[in-house]
Amino acid sequence: MAINPSLITRDLNELAKDTENIYETVAIISKRARQISTKVKEELTAKLAEFATTVDNLEEIFENREQIEISRFYERMPKPTIVATEEFLNNELSYRYPEEEEEQEFY
């Protein structure tokens, strides 16, 4: 699925229709966005760690080009908040309320 990396104006009523509360919706989307951001950062760090070297030589120039291409790829990716919002609107996220689980345990 291709996600448009640009910002889009959203209808707040459409966003809040499942939770009936825009603040809950924003909390759900922001938590998912943090998860996505952490995952992407770990991937990028792992890929760039392959280039870590203390030796200066001619091969380093070629490696720097590869690093730049990797960095540019990640810069062009849609922001985590946009991805999380799309996932929420497409009902691809599952969420739960911890206090409801605690209440159910006592019955």
C-alpha positions as CSV (number, residue, x, y, z in Angstrom):
1,M,0.0,0.0,0.0
2,A,1.4,3.3,-1.0
3,I,1.0,6.1,1.5
4,N,1.0,9.7,0.5
5,P,3.9,11.4,2.4
6,S,2.1,14.7,2.4
7,L,-0.1,16.1,5.1
8,I,-3.8,15.8,4.6
9,T,-6.6,17.6,6.4
10,R,-8.7,15.1,8.2
11,D,-12.3,15.2,9.4
12,L,-12.2,15.0,13.2
13,N,-15.6,13.3,13.3
14,E,-14.3,10.6,10.9
15,L,-11.3,10.1,13.1
16,A,-13.3,9.8,16.3
17,K,-16.1,7.6,15.0
18,D,-14.7,4.4,16.4
19,T,-13.6,5.7,19.8
20,E,-16.2,8.4,20.1
21,N,-13.4,10.6,21.5
22,I,-10.9,12.5,19.5
23,Y,-8.4,12.5,22.4
24,E,-8.5,8.7,22.6
25,T,-8.0,8.5,18.9
26,V,-5.0,10.8,19.0
27,A,-3.5,8.8,21.9
28,I,-3.9,5.5,19.9
29,I,-2.4,7.0,16.8
30,S,0.5,8.6,18.6
31,K,1.4,5.4,20.5
32,R,1.4,3.5,17.1
33,A,3.5,6.3,15.6
34,R,6.1,5.9,18.4
35,Q,6.2,2.2,17.7
36,I,6.8,2.8,14.0
37,S,9.4,5.5,14.7
38,T,11.3,3.2,17.0
39,K,11.3,0.3,14.5
40,V,12.5,2.6,11.6
41,K,15.2,4.1,13.8
42,E,16.5,0.7,14.8
43,E,16.5,-0.4,11.1
44,L,18.4,2.7,10.0
45,T,20.9,2.4,12.8
46,A,21.6,-1.2,12.0
47,K,22.2,-0.4,8.3
48,L,24.4,2.6,9.0
49,A,26.4,0.6,11.6
50,E,27.7,-1.6,8.7
51,F,29.6,1.5,7.5
52,A,31.3,2.3,10.8
53,T,35.0,2.3,10.4
54,T,38.0,4.0,11.8
55,V,40.2,3.6,8.6
56,D,40.3,6.5,6.1
57,N,40.8,5.3,2.5
58,L,39.5,5.6,-1.0
59,E,36.8,2.9,-0.4
60,E,35.3,5.2,2.3
61,I,34.1,7.6,-0.4
62,F,32.1,4.9,-2.1
63,E,30.7,3.8,1.3
64,N,29.7,7.4,2.0
65,R,27.6,7.4,-1.2
66,E,25.9,4.2,0.0
67,Q,25.2,5.8,3.4
68,I,23.8,8.9,1.7
69,E,21.5,6.8,-0.5
70,I,20.3,4.9,2.6
71,S,19.7,8.1,4.5
72,R,17.8,9.6,1.5
73,F,15.6,6.5,1.3
74,Y,14.6,6.9,4.9
75,E,14.1,10.6,4.5
76,R,11.6,10.1,1.7
77,M,9.5,7.6,3.7
78,P,6.2,8.9,5.0
79,K,6.3,10.1,8.6
80,P,5.3,7.7,11.3
81,T,2.2,9.8,12.3
82,I,1.0,9.6,8.7
83,V,1.4,5.8,8.6
84,A,-0.3,5.4,11.9
85,T,-3.2,7.6,10.9
86,E,-3.7,5.6,7.7
87,E,-3.5,2.3,9.7
88,F,-6.1,3.6,12.1
89,L,-8.5,4.8,9.4
90,N,-8.1,1.5,7.5
91,N,-9.0,-0.5,10.8
92,E,-5.5,-2.1,10.7
93,L,-4.8,-1.2,14.4
94,S,-6.1,-3.1,17.4
95,Y,-6.3,-1.4,20.7
96,R,-7.6,-2.1,24.1
97,Y,-8.3,-0.3,27.3
98,P,-6.3,-1.7,30.3
99,E,-8.9,-0.6,32.9
100,E,-11.6,-2.7,31.2
101,E,-9.3,-5.8,31.5
102,E,-8.7,-5.2,35.2
103,E,-12.5,-4.9,35.8
104,Q,-13.2,-8.1,34.0
105,E,-10.6,-10.0,36.1
106,F,-12.5,-9.4,39.3
107,Y,-15.8,-10.9,38.1
